Amino acid sequence: MNAKELNDKTPDQLRDELVALKKEAFNLRFQQATSQLENTARIRQVRRNVARIKTVLNQKAAAAASDA
């Protein structure tokens, strides 16, 4: 997932994606706590994707506020 893909999505789609990623992050943390996590790098990928989505949402909100 990169920023170009995220910029093409609507804010509602981004929020849905954010919810899904937060659920995945919770599940990954749970797996790590119970020593069942196989791909430890996935935690970092999910955290960064969450940050990317939040950044794009904030940029879209700022652009909408400046237009109004």
TAHU-V612775 format. One record per backbone hydrogen bond with DSSP energy under -0.5 kcal/mol. NH is the residue of the N-H (numbers start at 1). CO is the residue of the C=O. Records with the same first field share a line. If there is no record, write none. Layout:
NH = CO, CO
This chain:
6 = 2
7 = 3
8 = 4
9 = 6
14 = 10
15 = 11
16 = 12
17 = 13
18 = 14
19 = 15
20 = 16
21 = 17
22 = 18
23 = 19
24 = 20
25 = 21
26 = 22
27 = 23
28 = 24
29 = 25
30 = 26
31 = 27
32 = 28
33 = 29
34 = 30
35 = 32
36 = 31
37 = 31
40 = 38
42 = 39
43 = 40
44 = 40
45 = 41
46 = 42
47 = 43
48 = 44
49 = 45
50 = 46
51 = 47
52 = 48
53 = 49
54 = 50
55 = 51
56 = 52
57 = 53
58 = 54
59 = 55
60 = 56
61 = 57
62 = 58
63 = 59
64 = 60
65 = 61
66 = 62
67 = 63
68 = 64
